[in-house]
C-alpha cells in the first residue's frame, strides 16, 4: 500500500512538472510544431507566400514613394537551354523546379512576369538564404556610417559572448566570406542550433561554444551561423534591430513598393534568412547593386563595398574551392559569383530562391520556388545556364 501511495505521488509530481513545462513553453512548442508542419513538401508553396501569417515577424515599413519599373507585355521566354550537352525546355524546367513566380527585367523594363502557384505582384515571398545578401548590404552601410570600423575588426569587439573564446579574434570579413573556420556543419548541426535558440538560449551563447576547426581564410565552408554573427555585430554596433536599420537605411531609400517582414527567432530577427519581400522589391534591391550602390544620385552603398562584395580572387572564394560540392559557385560578401566574364552575381535561398544579376546585359531575374528537390546534383549550375540563356536572348 505504501509503495502504491509513493508511486502515485511520483506520478503526480511528474505530471505536475510536465504541466508546468507545457505552460511555460507552450508558445515555443506551438511555434516549433507550426514550423515543422509548414516545411512539409505539400505546404511549401503556401508557407513561402504567407510566412508573416505563420511565424512571428517584425514589419519593415515602405516609404511614402516608390520606384516603378516600366512594364511591357510578357515577351516569350527562350525555348530552353543546354547544360552538359542536354537540352532543357524552359516550360518543363520551370514546372519541374516548382517555380512559384518569375520576373525578368532589362534596362528597368519588365520583360516577363508570371505567377504559377498563387500570388501576384503584392505577394511577399520568403527569402530563405537570399536574405543573407541583405545583411551584407546592411554591414556595408554600417561601416560607411562608422558604426563598424572595418571588416578586419574581430567579431569579439562587438559580441561580448565571444570574449575569451576561440571565436573572439575571427575577423568580420571571414564571416562575410563564409571562411571563419568555426566548427559547425550546416547539415548536421543546424537542427540542434535551431532547437536551442527556439527554446530560449540566445544565439550568440550557443555559437560561442562551437569553437574553431581551422584559422580564418583557409577553407570556405557555407554555414549560416556566420550570418547570424554578422546580424549580432550590426545590432550591437548600431543600437538598431535589423528590421529597424533596414527600414531606415535601405528599404525606404530604394523606394520599395511593399512593406517587408523579418521573421523572428527567440524575439530577434533571423539574420541567416528570414525576410519576406515581393518579387519586384527583390528586383529593386538587385538594381541597387547593378547601379554600384547608387539610387537616384544617392550613394547608399559605397562603390568599394559593391566591388569588394563580388571579389572572389582568393583561392577559397573561387568556384570549386576546396573541392566541396557547396562551392561549385564562387562566394563574395554573402553573394554567389558564378564562373565567367560577365560580372554576374546571385543571391540564393534553399528550396529554389534566386536573384540573378547580369551587369553586362543589364538584366535582373528573380525566381522563387517551393522545390523540395533543390539539393539535386547540379541544381544551381543548371539555373545559372537558364538565367544566362534568358539574359543573352535579350541583348
C-alpha positions as CSV (number, residue, x, y, z in Angstrom):
1,X,0.0,0.0,0.0
2,X,2.8,2.4,0.9
3,X,4.6,1.6,-2.4
4,X,1.4,2.3,-4.3
5,X,1.0,5.6,-2.5
6,X,4.6,6.5,-3.2
7,X,4.2,5.6,-6.9
8,X,1.1,7.7,-7.2
9,X,3.0,10.6,-5.5
10,X,5.8,10.3,-8.0
11,X,3.4,10.2,-10.9
12,X,1.6,13.3,-9.6
13,X,4.9,15.1,-9.3
14,X,6.0,14.2,-12.8
15,X,2.6,15.2,-14.2
16,X,2.8,18.5,-12.3
17,X,6.3,19.2,-13.8
18,X,5.1,18.3,-17.3
19,X,2.1,20.6,-16.9
20,X,4.3,23.4,-15.7
21,X,6.7,22.9,-18.6
22,X,3.8,22.9,-21.0
23,X,2.5,26.1,-19.6
24,X,6.0,27.8,-19.7
25,X,6.9,26.6,-23.1
26,X,3.6,26.2,-24.8
27,X,4.1,29.1,-27.1
28,X,7.5,27.8,-28.2
29,X,6.3,24.2,-28.6
30,X,3.4,25.6,-30.7
31,X,5.8,27.6,-32.8
32,X,8.0,24.5,-33.3
33,X,5.0,22.4,-34.4
34,X,3.9,25.1,-36.8
35,X,7.4,25.4,-38.3
36,X,7.7,21.7,-38.8
37,X,4.3,21.4,-40.4
38,X,5.0,24.4,-42.6
39,X,8.0,22.8,-44.2
40,X,6.3,19.6,-45.3
41,X,6.7,19.3,-49.1
42,X,3.0,19.8,-49.8
43,X,2.9,23.0,-47.7
44,X,6.0,24.8,-49.0
45,X,4.3,27.0,-51.7
46,X,1.7,28.2,-49.2
47,X,4.3,28.7,-46.4
48,X,6.7,30.8,-48.6
49,X,3.9,33.1,-49.6
50,X,2.3,33.5,-46.1
51,X,5.3,33.4,-43.7
52,X,4.2,36.6,-41.8
53,X,0.9,35.0,-41.0
54,X,2.6,31.8,-39.8
55,X,5.7,32.9,-37.9
56,X,6.4,35.9,-35.6
57,X,7.8,38.8,-37.7
58,X,8.8,42.4,-37.5
59,X,7.5,44.8,-40.1
60,X,9.8,46.8,-42.3
61,X,7.7,49.8,-43.5
62,X,8.0,51.1,-47.0
63,X,8.4,54.9,-47.6
64,X,6.0,57.4,-49.0
65,X,7.0,57.0,-52.6
66,X,8.0,54.0,-54.7
67,X,10.1,53.4,-57.8
68,X,8.2,51.7,-60.6
69,X,9.7,49.6,-63.4
70,X,8.2,50.1,-66.8
71,X,6.1,47.1,-67.8
72,X,5.7,45.5,-71.2
73,X,3.5,42.6,-72.3
74,X,5.3,39.4,-71.5
75,X,8.0,38.5,-74.0
76,X,8.1,34.8,-74.8
77,X,10.8,33.1,-72.8
78,X,13.6,31.2,-74.6
79,X,12.6,27.7,-75.7
80,X,15.2,26.2,-73.4
81,X,18.8,26.0,-72.6
82,X,21.6,23.4,-72.8
83,X,23.6,22.1,-69.8
84,X,26.3,19.5,-70.3
85,X,25.0,18.6,-73.7
86,X,21.5,18.1,-72.5
87,X,18.6,20.4,-73.6
88,X,16.1,21.5,-71.0
89,X,12.8,23.0,-72.1
90,X,12.1,26.3,-70.3
91,X,8.5,25.4,-69.6
92,X,9.4,22.0,-68.2
93,X,12.3,23.4,-66.2
94,X,10.0,26.0,-64.6
95,X,7.5,23.3,-63.8
96,X,9.9,20.7,-62.6
97,X,11.6,23.2,-60.2
98,X,8.3,24.1,-58.6
99,X,8.6,27.7,-59.6
100,X,6.1,30.0,-57.7
101,X,6.9,33.2,-59.6
102,X,9.5,34.6,-62.0
103,X,10.4,38.1,-63.1
104,X,12.8,39.2,-65.9
105,X,13.9,42.9,-66.1
106,X,16.2,44.5,-68.7
107,X,17.2,48.2,-68.5
108,X,14.5,48.8,-65.9
109,X,11.7,47.3,-68.1
110,X,9.8,44.3,-67.0
111,X,10.1,41.9,-70.0
112,X,8.4,38.9,-68.3
113,X,6.5,38.3,-65.1
114,X,4.5,35.3,-64.1
115,X,3.0,33.7,-61.0
116,X,2.5,29.9,-61.1
117,X,1.5,28.7,-57.7
118,X,-0.7,31.6,-56.5
119,X,0.3,35.1,-55.5
120,X,0.7,38.3,-57.5
121,X,3.0,41.4,-57.6
122,X,2.0,42.3,-54.0
123,X,2.6,38.8,-52.5
124,X,5.6,38.6,-50.1
125,X,7.8,35.6,-50.9
126,X,10.1,34.1,-48.3
127,X,13.8,34.9,-49.0
128,X,15.3,32.0,-47.1
129,X,19.1,32.5,-47.6
130,X,18.7,35.3,-50.2
131,X,18.3,37.3,-47.0
132,X,22.0,36.9,-46.3
133,X,22.7,39.4,-49.2
134,X,20.6,42.0,-47.4
135,X,22.6,41.5,-44.2
136,X,25.7,42.1,-46.2
137,X,24.3,45.4,-47.6
138,X,23.4,46.5,-44.0
139,X,27.0,45.7,-43.0
140,X,28.3,47.9,-45.8
141,X,26.1,50.7,-44.7
142,X,27.1,50.4,-41.0
143,X,30.8,50.6,-42.0
144,X,30.2,53.7,-44.2
145,X,28.4,55.3,-41.2
146,X,31.1,54.5,-38.8
147,X,29.2,52.1,-36.5
148,X,31.6,49.4,-37.5
149,X,35.2,50.4,-38.1
150,X,36.3,47.8,-40.6
151,X,35.7,44.3,-42.0
152,X,39.0,43.5,-40.4
153,X,37.7,44.0,-36.9
154,X,37.4,40.9,-34.7
155,X,33.9,39.8,-34.0
156,X,34.7,39.7,-30.3
157,X,34.9,43.5,-30.4
158,X,31.1,43.7,-30.9
159,X,29.9,40.4,-29.4
160,X,30.7,40.1,-25.7
161,X,29.7,36.4,-25.6
162,X,32.7,35.6,-27.7
163,X,35.3,37.4,-25.5
164,X,37.7,34.7,-24.1
165,X,36.6,32.1,-26.6
166,X,38.2,30.7,-29.7
167,X,35.9,32.9,-31.8
168,X,36.9,36.2,-30.3
169,X,39.6,37.1,-32.9
170,X,37.8,35.9,-36.1
171,X,37.5,38.9,-38.5
172,X,34.1,40.2,-39.7
173,X,35.4,39.7,-43.2
174,X,35.9,35.9,-42.6
175,X,32.2,35.6,-41.7
176,X,31.1,37.6,-44.7
177,X,33.0,35.2,-46.9
178,X,32.0,32.0,-45.2
179,X,35.6,31.3,-44.3
180,X,35.5,31.8,-40.5
181,X,36.8,28.4,-39.6
182,X,34.1,27.9,-37.0
183,X,33.5,24.2,-36.1
184,X,29.9,23.8,-37.4
185,X,28.3,21.5,-40.0
186,X,25.3,23.1,-41.8
187,X,23.8,19.6,-42.5
188,X,24.2,18.0,-39.1
189,X,24.4,20.9,-36.5
190,X,21.7,23.3,-37.7
191,X,18.7,21.4,-36.2
192,X,20.4,21.4,-32.8
193,X,21.2,25.1,-33.1
194,X,17.6,26.0,-34.1
195,X,16.1,23.9,-31.3
196,X,18.3,25.5,-28.6
197,X,17.6,29.0,-29.8
198,X,13.9,28.3,-30.2
199,X,13.7,27.1,-26.6
200,X,15.2,30.4,-25.4
201,X,19.0,30.2,-25.4
202,X,20.5,33.3,-27.0
203,X,22.1,32.5,-30.4
204,X,25.5,34.0,-29.6
205,X,25.7,31.9,-26.4
206,X,25.1,28.8,-28.5
207,X,27.6,29.8,-31.1
208,X,30.3,30.7,-28.6
209,X,30.6,27.0,-27.6
210,X,31.3,25.6,-31.1
211,X,35.0,26.6,-31.3
212,X,37.1,26.6,-34.4
213,X,38.5,23.8,-36.7
214,X,41.0,25.9,-38.7
215,X,42.2,29.5,-38.9
216,X,40.1,32.0,-40.9
217,X,40.5,32.3,-44.7
218,X,41.8,28.7,-45.1
219,X,38.6,26.9,-46.1
220,X,35.2,28.1,-47.4
221,X,32.5,26.3,-45.6
222,X,29.0,27.5,-46.0
223,X,27.5,27.8,-42.5
224,X,24.6,30.1,-41.8
225,X,25.7,30.9,-38.3
226,X,28.3,33.2,-39.9
227,X,25.4,35.4,-41.0
228,X,23.8,35.2,-37.5
229,X,27.1,36.6,-36.2
230,X,27.0,39.4,-38.7
231,X,23.5,40.2,-37.6
232,X,24.6,40.4,-33.9
233,X,27.6,42.7,-34.9
234,X,25.1,45.0,-36.6
235,X,22.6,45.2,-33.8
236,X,25.2,45.6,-31.1
237,X,27.2,48.2,-33.1
238,X,24.2,50.3,-34.3
239,X,21.7,50.0,-31.5
240,X,19.0,49.3,-34.1
241,X,17.3,46.0,-34.6
242,X,18.0,44.5,-38.1
243,X,14.4,45.4,-39.3
244,X,14.7,49.0,-38.0
245,X,18.1,49.5,-39.6
246,X,17.0,48.1,-42.9
247,X,13.8,50.2,-42.9
248,X,15.7,53.5,-42.3
249,X,18.9,52.9,-44.2
250,X,17.8,50.7,-47.1
251,X,14.1,49.9,-47.6
252,X,12.8,53.5,-47.7
253,X,15.8,54.7,-49.6
254,X,15.4,52.4,-52.6
255,X,11.7,53.3,-52.8
256,X,10.3,49.8,-52.2
257,X,6.7,49.3,-53.3
258,X,5.6,47.0,-50.5
259,X,6.2,46.6,-46.8
260,X,8.5,43.7,-45.9
261,X,8.7,41.5,-42.9
262,X,11.6,39.9,-41.0
263,X,11.0,36.6,-39.2
264,X,11.9,36.5,-35.5
265,X,13.7,33.7,-33.7
266,X,13.6,33.9,-29.9
267,X,12.5,37.5,-30.3
268,X,15.3,38.6,-32.7
269,X,15.5,38.8,-36.5
270,X,16.7,35.7,-38.1
271,X,19.7,37.1,-40.0
272,X,20.5,33.9,-41.8
273,X,17.4,34.1,-44.0
274,X,14.1,35.4,-42.6
275,X,12.8,38.1,-45.0
276,X,9.5,38.2,-46.8
277,X,9.6,40.5,-49.8
278,X,7.6,41.0,-53.1
279,X,9.1,39.8,-56.3
280,X,9.5,43.3,-57.7
281,X,11.1,44.6,-54.5
282,X,13.7,41.8,-54.7
283,X,14.5,43.3,-58.1
284,X,14.6,46.8,-56.7
285,X,17.3,45.6,-54.2
286,X,19.2,43.9,-57.0
287,X,19.0,47.2,-59.0
288,X,20.9,49.0,-56.3
289,X,23.8,46.7,-56.7
290,X,23.5,46.8,-60.5
291,X,24.0,50.6,-60.2
292,X,27.0,50.2,-58.0
293,X,25.2,51.1,-54.8
294,X,23.7,54.3,-56.2
295,X,20.0,55.2,-56.2
296,X,18.8,58.4,-57.8
297,X,22.1,60.1,-57.1
298,X,22.5,58.9,-53.5
299,X,25.3,56.5,-52.8
300,X,23.5,54.2,-50.4
301,X,26.3,51.6,-50.7
302,X,29.8,52.7,-51.5
303,X,31.2,51.6,-54.8
304,X,34.0,50.0,-52.9
305,X,31.6,47.9,-50.9
306,X,29.8,46.6,-54.0
307,X,33.1,45.9,-55.7
308,X,34.5,44.1,-52.6
309,X,31.3,42.1,-52.3
310,X,31.9,40.5,-55.6
311,X,35.7,39.8,-55.1
312,X,36.5,36.1,-55.4
313,X,40.2,36.5,-56.1
314,X,41.2,34.4,-53.0
315,X,41.5,30.7,-53.6
316,X,38.9,29.8,-51.0
317,X,36.4,32.2,-52.7
318,X,36.7,30.8,-56.2
319,X,34.3,28.4,-57.9
320,X,35.2,24.8,-57.0
321,X,37.2,25.9,-53.9
322,X,38.3,23.0,-51.6
323,X,36.6,20.5,-53.9
324,X,33.4,21.0,-51.9
325,X,30.0,20.4,-53.5
326,X,28.7,23.5,-51.8
327,X,31.4,25.6,-53.5
328,X,30.6,24.9,-57.2
329,X,29.9,28.7,-57.4
330,X,32.2,31.4,-56.1
331,X,31.3,33.4,-53.0
332,X,32.0,37.0,-52.0
333,X,30.4,39.0,-49.2
334,X,27.2,36.9,-48.9
335,X,26.7,36.9,-52.7
336,X,27.3,34.0,-55.0
337,X,29.6,34.6,-58.0
338,X,29.4,32.2,-61.0
339,X,32.4,31.4,-63.1
340,X,32.5,33.7,-66.2
341,X,33.5,37.1,-67.5
342,X,30.1,38.9,-67.4
343,X,30.3,40.1,-63.7
344,X,27.2,38.1,-62.7
345,X,26.2,37.7,-59.1
346,X,23.4,36.0,-57.3
347,X,21.5,35.7,-54.0
348,X,20.4,32.1,-53.5
349,X,18.0,30.6,-51.0
350,X,17.0,27.0,-50.1
351,X,14.1,25.4,-51.9
352,X,14.9,27.4,-55.1
353,X,15.0,31.2,-54.4
354,X,17.1,33.3,-56.8
355,X,18.1,36.8,-57.5
356,X,20.4,36.8,-60.6
357,X,22.1,40.0,-61.9
358,X,24.0,40.3,-65.1
359,X,25.7,43.7,-65.4
360,X,26.9,43.0,-69.0
361,X,23.4,42.8,-70.3
362,X,21.7,44.9,-67.6
363,X,19.4,42.0,-66.7
364,X,17.8,41.2,-63.4
365,X,16.0,37.9,-62.9
366,X,14.1,36.9,-59.7
367,X,12.8,33.3,-59.4
368,X,11.2,32.0,-56.3
369,X,10.2,28.3,-55.9
370,X,8.9,25.7,-53.5
371,X,11.1,22.9,-54.6
372,X,11.9,20.1,-52.2
373,X,14.4,18.7,-54.7
374,X,16.7,21.7,-54.5
375,X,19.6,19.6,-53.4
376,X,19.7,17.6,-56.6
377,X,23.1,17.4,-58.4
378,X,24.0,20.5,-60.5
379,X,20.7,22.2,-59.4
380,X,22.4,25.6,-59.1
381,X,24.6,25.3,-62.2
382,X,21.6,24.4,-64.3
383,X,19.9,27.6,-63.0
384,X,22.9,29.7,-63.9
385,X,22.7,28.4,-67.5
386,X,19.0,29.0,-67.6
387,X,19.4,32.6,-66.5
388,X,22.3,33.2,-68.8
389,X,20.3,32.0,-71.8
390,X,17.5,34.4,-70.9
391,X,19.9,37.3,-70.5
392,X,21.6,36.6,-73.8
393,X,18.3,36.3,-75.6
394,X,17.5,39.9,-74.5
395,X,20.7,41.5,-75.8
